Amino acid sequence: MPNNKGRYSKYIRPVSAFLDIFMVIVLFPFFFKELEINYLYFSVYLFLIWFLISFFTKFYEIYRFTTPVEIVSKTVKQAVFFLLLIIAFFPFNRTVFFSGLAIAKYFIILFLVIIILKTILFYYLKKYRIATGNNYRNTIIIGYTDQSKDLKDLFDERPDYGYKFKGFFSDKKSNEKVIGKIDAIKNYCIEQKIDEIYCSLNEISNDKLKSLVEFSDINDIVIKFIPDTKAIFSKNLKIDYYGLFPVLSLRKTPLHDPYIKFLKRSFDFLFSIFIVVFVLSWLAPIMAVLIKLESRGPIFFKQSRPGLDEKGFVCYKFRSMRLNGTTEQEASRNDPRVTRIGRFIRKTSLDELPQFFNVLLGDMSVVGPRPHLWSQNINYGKKVKKYMVRHYVKPGITGLAQVKGYRGEIETEEDMVNRIRYDVFYIENWSIFLDFKIIILTVVNIFRGEEKAY
């Protein structure tokens, strides 16, 4: 087969940028013809602001492994800033008429076209790689470790990423999957036209690594490093320079950023006000009657749960059980403590709605790791790696672990491990779009029904 790997990769971003700016400049005369605007000046202005914004939003930094959520995030940022700067043009040009309707039409049509074009391009390239075998990058891995085997499995499972794995090289391991020693890599890379080398630092000496980096620079080969301690390096790293000395440190999660905190808190407040006013205002009295008709006791169930920084707070729910002295014991299938109305509201998650009061009070967020029982904290806090990371942020009414199926009763330790894995992923990879996705999936799951909602 001819070697077509990466043949057109270098043209993708320039072509994408050209198409975008072409649409930006070509479309506006159709909407602004009545505004007495100087087309030349305005074209230059649009050209400049588009590329300035795209530079700061990294709009064109889309790679074969970039997720759709990241692409949507970049597009929204580009759109918002572009719209604001278009509007900002008019106050400084008093001879030009301002029309909000014209701007709105132009903006909507422009970004609809751009989104459609980018969606087609993004998915076409992935399908094209699979269908034709073109534009692949040949890769090898130095080291035969658990992390390197995981990476190889990823290459196999995701052909749409466009990586063609050629083999392992190792001085420490010898089996049928290891095709050679590290000293043989240079000749192999030239013969097989290797594009990228993934290197486990545990498997190579400093001298060999330095020589390999120099070889990669000369032969235009990308060399990347596999973290041997995945539990640490799953977070984003940032590099600081002390003079000329580089120092790597773990970056705090996005949710530690004051602006992100403000954004998330604002959304939580507005969303919970909406639910309280338009849902709980009429649903709570109905729930009160139904709960009281079936069993004696309060309408609301109140329980202390660990929250932000493991500080306790009072968590509210509609009461779904008969009064009992085993509140630190989680519900199980066919639990005799659960009432008939309780089974329904637990199945539909209606029992969780009073937690929007917790959100208003600032103890919880709409989306975040679910608040566990104190007994679960004590039991799993030291047994499950990174368990306590979930206390870095406020607990949520719903969370990524829940929409992925890890909700309800913890039947095995593996259930808790998977729940924590999703909680930590959410904390370290937060975005407002991820929150929206989780909320939508939560609503879908409520109507679909969940096996472990009991």
C-alpha positions as CSV (number, residue, x, y, z in Angstrom):
1,M,0.0,0.0,0.0
2,P,1.4,3.5,-0.8
3,N,2.4,5.5,2.1
4,N,-0.2,8.3,2.3
5,K,-0.1,9.0,6.0
6,G,-0.3,12.7,6.9
7,R,-0.4,13.7,3.2
8,Y,-2.9,16.5,3.7
9,S,-2.8,17.1,7.5
10,K,-0.8,20.3,7.1
11,Y,-3.5,21.8,4.8
12,I,-6.5,21.2,7.1
13,R,-6.1,24.2,9.3
14,P,-5.3,26.7,6.5
15,V,-8.2,25.5,4.4
16,S,-10.5,25.6,7.4
17,A,-9.4,29.1,8.3
18,F,-9.7,30.3,4.6
19,L,-13.3,28.9,4.4
20,D,-14.3,30.6,7.6
21,I,-12.9,34.0,6.7
22,F,-14.4,33.6,3.2
23,M,-17.9,33.1,4.8
24,V,-17.3,36.0,7.3
25,I,-16.5,38.5,4.5
26,V,-18.8,37.2,1.7
27,L,-22.0,37.0,3.8
28,F,-22.1,40.4,5.5
29,P,-23.0,42.5,2.4
30,F,-26.2,40.5,2.1
31,F,-27.3,41.7,5.6
32,F,-25.7,45.1,5.9
33,K,-26.5,46.7,2.6
34,E,-29.0,49.2,4.2
35,L,-26.5,50.4,6.9
36,E,-24.3,52.6,4.7
37,I,-21.2,50.8,5.8
38,N,-17.9,50.9,4.0
39,Y,-17.4,47.4,2.8
40,L,-13.6,47.6,2.5
41,Y,-13.0,48.9,6.0
42,F,-15.5,46.6,7.6
43,S,-14.0,43.6,5.7
44,V,-10.6,44.4,7.1
45,Y,-12.1,44.8,10.6
46,L,-13.9,41.5,10.4
47,F,-10.7,39.8,9.1
48,L,-8.6,41.2,11.9
49,I,-11.0,40.5,14.8
50,W,-11.7,36.9,13.5
51,F,-8.1,35.9,13.6
52,L,-7.3,37.8,16.8
53,I,-10.2,36.0,18.6
54,S,-9.3,32.6,17.0
55,F,-5.7,33.1,18.3
56,F,-6.8,33.6,21.9
57,T,-9.6,31.0,21.8
58,K,-7.3,28.5,20.0
59,F,-10.2,28.0,17.6
60,Y,-8.1,26.1,15.0
61,E,-6.2,23.9,17.5
62,I,-8.3,20.9,16.6
63,Y,-6.5,17.6,16.6
64,R,-7.5,14.0,15.6
65,F,-8.0,13.2,19.3
66,T,-10.0,16.4,20.1
67,T,-13.5,15.6,21.6
68,P,-16.7,17.0,20.2
69,V,-17.3,18.8,23.6
70,E,-14.0,20.7,23.2
71,I,-14.9,21.7,19.6
72,V,-18.3,23.0,20.8
73,S,-16.6,25.0,23.6
74,K,-14.2,26.6,21.2
75,T,-17.0,27.5,18.7
76,V,-19.1,29.1,21.4
77,K,-16.2,31.2,22.7
78,Q,-15.4,32.3,19.1
79,A,-19.0,33.2,18.4
80,V,-19.6,35.2,21.6
81,F,-16.4,37.3,21.3
82,F,-17.0,37.8,17.5
83,L,-20.6,39.0,18.1
84,L,-19.5,41.4,20.9
85,L,-16.7,42.9,18.7
86,I,-19.1,43.3,15.7
87,I,-21.5,45.3,18.0
88,A,-18.5,47.3,19.3
89,F,-17.8,48.5,15.7
90,F,-20.9,50.7,15.4
91,P,-20.6,53.2,18.3
92,F,-17.2,54.4,16.9
93,N,-18.8,54.9,13.4
94,R,-21.5,57.5,13.8
95,T,-22.2,57.6,10.0
96,V,-23.1,54.0,10.0
97,F,-26.6,52.9,10.9
98,F,-27.0,50.2,13.7
99,S,-29.4,47.3,13.2
100,G,-29.6,44.6,15.8
101,L,-31.8,42.6,13.5
102,A,-29.3,42.7,10.6
103,I,-26.4,41.7,13.0
104,A,-28.5,38.9,14.4
105,K,-29.4,37.5,11.0
106,Y,-25.8,37.7,9.8
107,F,-24.4,36.1,13.0
108,I,-26.9,33.2,13.0
109,I,-26.5,32.4,9.3
110,L,-22.7,32.7,9.5
111,F,-22.3,30.3,12.4
112,L,-24.8,27.9,11.2
113,V,-22.8,27.6,8.0
114,I,-19.5,27.4,9.9
115,I,-20.8,24.7,12.3
116,I,-22.2,22.6,9.4
117,L,-18.9,22.9,7.5
118,K,-16.8,22.0,10.5
119,T,-19.0,19.1,11.5
120,I,-18.8,17.7,8.0
121,L,-15.0,18.1,7.9
122,F,-14.5,16.7,11.4
123,Y,-16.5,13.5,10.8
124,Y,-15.5,13.1,7.2
125,L,-11.8,13.0,8.1
126,K,-12.5,10.3,10.7
127,K,-14.5,8.2,8.4
128,Y,-12.0,8.8,5.5
129,R,-9.2,7.4,7.6
130,I,-11.1,4.2,8.4
131,A,-12.4,3.7,4.9
132,T,-9.3,4.4,2.9
133,G,-6.4,3.8,5.3
134,N,-5.0,7.2,4.4
135,N,-3.7,10.0,6.6
136,Y,-2.6,7.6,9.3
137,R,0.4,8.2,11.5
138,N,2.7,5.3,12.1
139,T,3.6,5.0,15.8
140,I,5.8,2.9,18.0
141,I,6.0,2.7,21.8
142,I,9.1,2.4,23.9
143,G,8.5,0.3,27.0
144,Y,6.2,-2.6,27.7
145,T,4.3,-1.3,30.8
146,D,0.7,-1.3,31.8
147,Q,0.3,2.3,30.6
148,S,2.0,1.6,27.2
149,K,-0.3,-1.4,26.7
150,D,-3.3,0.8,27.5
151,L,-2.2,3.2,24.9
152,K,-1.8,0.5,22.3
153,D,-5.3,-0.8,23.1
154,L,-6.6,2.8,22.6
155,F,-5.0,2.9,19.1
156,D,-6.7,-0.4,18.3
157,E,-10.1,0.6,19.6
158,R,-10.2,4.1,18.1
159,P,-9.2,3.8,14.4
160,D,-10.9,7.1,13.8
161,Y,-8.0,8.8,15.7
162,G,-5.7,7.8,12.8
163,Y,-2.8,6.1,14.5
164,K,-1.3,2.9,13.1
165,F,0.6,1.0,15.8
166,K,3.7,-0.8,14.6
167,G,5.2,-2.4,17.8
168,F,6.8,-2.1,21.2
169,F,10.6,-1.6,21.8
170,S,12.0,-2.5,25.2
171,D,15.3,-3.4,26.8
172,K,13.6,-4.7,29.9
173,K,10.9,-7.0,28.4
174,S,11.2,-9.7,25.8
175,N,8.2,-11.4,24.2
176,E,6.5,-11.8,20.9
177,K,4.9,-8.3,21.2
178,V,8.2,-6.6,21.7
179,I,9.8,-6.3,18.2
180,G,13.2,-5.0,19.2
181,K,15.6,-3.3,21.5
182,I,15.9,0.5,21.9
183,D,19.1,0.7,20.0
184,A,17.2,-0.6,16.9
185,I,14.7,2.2,16.9
186,K,16.5,4.6,14.7
187,N,16.9,2.3,11.7
188,Y,13.3,1.0,12.2
189,C,11.9,4.6,12.2
190,I,13.6,5.4,8.9
191,E,12.6,2.1,7.2
192,Q,9.0,2.2,8.4
193,K,8.6,6.0,8.1
194,I,7.5,6.4,11.7
195,D,5.7,9.6,12.6
196,E,5.4,9.5,16.3
197,I,7.3,7.8,19.2
198,Y,5.6,7.3,22.5
199,C,8.2,6.8,25.3
200,S,7.9,5.4,28.8
201,L,10.5,7.2,30.8
202,N,11.0,4.1,33.0
203,E,12.4,2.2,30.1
204,I,15.1,4.5,28.7
205,S,18.3,6.0,30.1
206,N,18.9,9.8,29.9
207,D,21.7,9.3,27.4
208,K,19.6,7.2,25.1
209,L,16.7,9.6,25.5
210,K,18.8,12.6,24.6
211,S,20.1,10.8,21.5
212,L,16.6,9.8,20.5
213,V,15.3,13.4,20.9
214,E,18.1,14.7,18.6
215,F,17.3,11.9,16.1
216,S,13.6,12.8,16.1
217,D,14.4,16.5,15.5
218,I,16.5,15.7,12.5
219,N,14.0,13.3,11.0
220,D,10.8,15.3,11.7
221,I,9.5,12.6,14.1
222,V,7.3,13.7,17.0
223,I,8.3,12.2,20.4
224,K,5.8,12.0,23.2
225,F,6.0,10.7,26.8
226,I,3.8,8.3,28.6
227,P,3.3,9.0,32.3
228,D,4.3,6.0,34.3
229,T,2.2,7.2,37.3
230,K,-1.2,7.7,35.7
231,A,-2.9,8.4,39.0
232,I,-0.8,11.6,39.3
233,F,-0.5,12.7,35.7
234,S,-4.1,12.4,34.9
235,K,-4.4,16.1,35.9
236,N,-3.2,18.8,33.5
237,L,0.4,19.7,33.9
238,K,1.7,23.3,33.6
239,I,5.3,24.3,33.1
240,D,6.9,27.2,34.9
241,Y,10.4,28.6,34.4
242,Y,12.6,29.6,37.3
243,G,15.0,31.6,35.3
244,L,15.8,29.1,32.5
245,F,15.0,26.1,34.6
246,P,11.7,24.3,33.7
247,V,9.6,23.0,36.5
248,L,6.4,20.9,36.0
249,S,3.6,21.2,38.5
250,L,0.0,19.9,38.7
251,R,-2.5,22.5,37.5
252,K,-5.5,23.1,39.8
253,T,-8.8,21.9,38.4
254,P,-10.8,24.3,36.3
255,L,-13.3,24.6,39.2
256,H,-10.7,26.3,41.3
257,D,-10.6,29.2,39.0
258,P,-12.5,32.2,40.6
259,Y,-14.2,33.1,37.3
260,I,-15.3,29.5,36.7
261,K,-16.5,29.4,40.3
262,F,-18.6,32.5,39.7
263,L,-20.0,31.2,36.4
264,K,-21.0,27.8,38.0
265,R,-22.5,29.4,41.1
266,S,-24.5,31.9,38.9
267,F,-25.8,29.0,36.8
268,D,-26.6,27.0,40.0
269,F,-28.5,29.9,41.5
270,L,-30.6,30.8,38.4
271,F,-31.4,27.1,37.6
272,S,-32.4,26.3,41.2
273,I,-34.6,29.4,41.4
274,F,-36.3,28.3,38.3
275,I,-37.0,24.8,39.7
276,V,-38.1,26.1,43.1
277,V,-40.5,28.7,41.6
278,F,-41.9,26.7,38.7
279,V,-41.7,23.1,39.9
280,L,-41.4,22.8,43.7
281,S,-44.0,25.5,44.3
282,W,-46.8,23.2,43.2
283,L,-45.1,19.8,43.4
284,A,-44.2,20.1,47.1
285,P,-47.8,20.4,48.4
286,I,-48.8,17.4,46.3
287,M,-45.9,15.3,47.6
288,A,-46.7,16.4,51.2
289,V,-50.2,15.0,50.9
290,L,-49.1,11.7,49.3
291,I,-46.3,11.1,51.8
292,K,-48.5,12.0,54.8
293,L,-51.4,9.7,53.6
294,E,-49.1,6.6,53.6
295,S,-47.0,7.0,56.7
296,R,-46.5,9.2,59.7
297,G,-43.5,11.4,59.9
298,P,-42.1,14.6,58.3
299,I,-42.4,15.4,54.7
300,F,-38.7,16.1,54.3
301,F,-35.9,13.8,55.2
302,K,-32.9,15.6,56.5
303,Q,-29.5,14.0,56.9
304,S,-25.9,15.2,57.4
305,R,-23.7,14.5,54.4
306,P,-20.0,15.4,53.7
307,G,-19.7,18.3,51.4
308,L,-17.0,20.7,50.1
309,D,-13.7,20.1,52.0
310,E,-15.5,17.3,53.8
311,K,-17.5,19.7,55.9
312,G,-20.9,18.4,56.9
313,F,-24.2,20.0,55.6
314,V,-27.8,19.1,56.0
315,C,-29.1,17.4,52.8
316,Y,-32.8,17.6,52.0
317,K,-35.0,15.0,50.3
318,F,-38.7,14.1,50.1
319,R,-39.1,11.3,52.7
320,S,-39.4,8.0,50.9
321,M,-39.0,5.6,53.8
322,R,-40.9,4.8,57.0
323,L,-39.3,6.2,60.1
324,N,-36.4,4.0,61.1
325,G,-33.1,4.0,63.0
326,T,-30.9,2.9,60.1
327,T,-30.4,6.0,58.1
328,E,-26.7,5.4,57.5
329,Q,-27.6,2.2,55.7
330,E,-28.1,2.8,52.0
331,A,-31.3,1.5,50.3
332,S,-31.2,-1.9,48.6
333,R,-33.5,-3.7,46.1
334,N,-36.9,-4.4,47.7
335,D,-35.9,-2.5,50.8
336,P,-38.8,-3.0,53.4
337,R,-38.2,0.6,54.7
338,V,-39.3,2.2,51.4
339,T,-42.9,3.1,51.1
340,R,-45.1,2.7,48.0
341,I,-45.0,6.4,47.1
342,G,-41.3,6.2,48.1
343,R,-40.6,3.6,45.4
344,F,-42.1,5.8,42.8
345,I,-40.3,9.0,43.8
346,R,-37.0,7.2,44.1
347,K,-37.5,5.6,40.7
348,T,-38.2,9.0,39.1
349,S,-35.6,10.8,41.3
350,L,-38.3,13.2,42.5
351,D,-37.1,12.6,46.1
352,E,-33.9,14.6,45.2
353,L,-35.8,17.8,44.1
354,P,-35.6,19.5,47.6
355,Q,-31.8,19.5,47.2
356,F,-32.4,22.6,45.0
357,F,-32.8,24.3,48.3
358,N,-29.3,23.1,49.2
359,V,-28.1,24.6,45.9
360,L,-29.7,28.0,46.8
361,L,-28.0,27.8,50.2
362,G,-24.6,27.2,48.5
363,D,-24.1,23.7,50.0
364,M,-24.5,21.9,46.8
365,S,-24.3,22.4,43.0
366,V,-26.7,21.2,40.3
367,V,-24.0,19.0,38.8
368,G,-21.1,17.5,40.8
369,P,-20.2,14.3,42.7
370,R,-23.2,12.9,44.6
371,P,-22.9,13.4,48.4
372,H,-22.2,10.0,50.0
373,L,-23.1,8.8,53.4
374,W,-20.6,9.5,56.2
375,S,-20.3,5.7,56.7
376,Q,-19.3,5.4,53.0
377,N,-16.7,8.1,53.5
378,I,-15.2,6.2,56.4
379,N,-15.3,2.9,54.6
380,Y,-13.9,3.9,51.2
381,G,-11.9,7.0,52.1
382,K,-8.6,5.1,52.6
383,K,-9.4,2.1,50.4
384,V,-10.2,3.7,47.1
385,K,-7.5,5.8,45.4
386,K,-8.4,9.5,44.9
387,Y,-11.6,9.1,46.8
388,M,-11.1,12.3,48.8
389,V,-10.6,14.3,45.5
390,R,-14.4,14.4,45.2
391,H,-14.4,16.8,48.2
392,Y,-12.5,19.4,46.3
393,V,-15.8,20.7,44.9
394,K,-19.4,21.0,46.0
395,P,-21.5,17.8,45.8
396,G,-24.2,17.8,43.1
397,I,-27.8,16.8,42.7
398,T,-26.7,14.8,39.7
399,G,-23.3,13.8,38.4
400,L,-21.3,12.1,35.6
401,A,-21.1,8.8,37.6
402,Q,-24.9,8.7,37.9
403,V,-25.6,9.2,34.2
404,K,-23.0,6.6,33.4
405,G,-25.0,4.0,35.4
406,Y,-23.1,4.1,38.8
407,R,-25.9,5.3,41.1
408,G,-27.8,3.7,43.9
409,E,-26.6,0.8,46.0
410,I,-22.9,0.0,46.1
411,E,-22.9,-3.8,45.7
412,T,-19.2,-4.3,45.1
413,E,-16.1,-2.3,45.7
414,E,-15.7,-2.1,42.0
415,D,-19.0,0.0,41.9
416,M,-17.4,2.6,44.1
417,V,-14.1,2.6,42.2
418,N,-15.9,3.3,38.9
419,R,-18.0,5.9,40.6
420,I,-14.9,7.7,41.9
421,R,-13.2,7.4,38.5
422,Y,-16.1,9.3,36.8
423,D,-16.3,11.8,39.7
424,V,-12.6,12.6,39.4
425,F,-12.8,12.8,35.6
426,Y,-15.6,15.4,36.0
427,I,-13.6,17.5,38.4
428,E,-10.5,17.5,36.3
429,N,-12.2,18.0,33.0
430,W,-15.1,20.3,33.9
431,S,-16.8,22.5,31.3
432,I,-20.2,24.2,31.2
433,F,-21.0,22.0,28.2
434,L,-20.3,18.9,30.3
435,D,-22.7,20.2,32.9
436,F,-25.4,20.7,30.3
437,K,-24.8,17.2,28.9
438,I,-25.1,15.6,32.3
439,I,-28.4,17.5,33.0
440,I,-29.9,16.4,29.7
441,L,-28.8,12.8,30.3
442,T,-30.3,12.9,33.8
443,V,-33.7,14.0,32.4
444,V,-33.5,11.3,29.7
445,N,-32.6,8.6,32.3
446,I,-35.6,9.7,34.5
447,F,-38.0,9.1,31.7
448,R,-36.2,6.0,30.5
449,G,-36.0,4.5,34.0
450,E,-32.9,3.2,35.7
451,E,-32.3,-0.3,37.0
452,K,-30.6,0.8,40.2
453,A,-33.0,3.6,41.0
454,Y,-34.7,2.0,44.1
